[in-house]
Amino acid sequence: MKIEYLSIDPPLVQVHDFVRDGMIESIKYRAKDELYRSDVLSFQNDPNHGEVRNEMSRTSVSTWISQHEFPELKPLYKKIEYLMGLNVLGMNDSEPLHVVVYSSLGSHYVPHTDLVSCVIQLNWFLARHT
C-alpha cells in the first residue's frame, strides 16, 4: 500500500494498492452469481418517497455484499479502520460493499450524488436479500 499526498490544504490523499489482487478475485467470485441490473432511485413522482426503477441510463450490473455474509472481507474492513480511523466492523457501522461491473460493450459511469436516506437504502437492500 502506498499513500500519495495530493494536497495539504485541503488534505487529500490517494491510496495505491489498497485492495490486494487476491481480495479482488474473492469479491468478484462471491459477487458473480448475485449481479443484477443496477437500479435508480427516483423521486420524480413523489419528492418524499423514492421509487426504485430500472433506467436505460444505468448500464451496469451490481450487488451488495455484507461483511457478515462474507467474513473474508474482515481484513479489508480492518485496513479501512486503520487508515481512516473509522469503525466499520460492527453490525451497524457500515453499509455493505457495493460491487459494480461495467462491461466493455458500451457501459459507462455517469457521475452523480446519492441523496438517499439510510432507511431507504436499508429497506432496498433488505428487500433484495431477504
C-alpha positions, 0 to 999 in steps of 0.5 A, a space after each residue: 500500500 502506498 499513500 500519495 499526498 495530493 494536497 495539504 490544504 485541503 488534505 487529500 490523499 490517494 491510496 495505491 494498492 489498497 485492495 490486494 489482487 487476491 481480495 479482488 478475485 474473492 469479491 468478484 467470485 462471491 459477487 458473480 452469481 448475485 449481479 443484477 441490473 443496477 437500479 435508480 432511485 427516483 423521486 420524480 413522482 413523489 419528492 418524499 418517497 423514492 421509487 426504485 426503477 430500472 433506467 436505460 441510463 444505468 448500464 451496469 450490473 451490481 450487488 451488495 455484499 455484507 461483511 457478515 455474509 462474507 467474513 473474508 472481507 474482515 481484513 479489508 474492513 480492518 485496513 479501512 479502520 486503520 487508515 481512516 480511523 473509522 469503525 466499520 466492523 460492527 453490525 451497524 457501522 457500515 453499509 455493505 460493499 457495493 460491487 459494480 461491473 461495467 462491461 466493455 460493450 458500451 457501459 459507462 459511469 455517469 457521475 452523480 450524488 446519492 441523496 438517499 436516506 439510510 432507511 431507504 437504502 436499508 429497506 432496498 437492500 433488505 428487500 433484495 436479500 431477504 
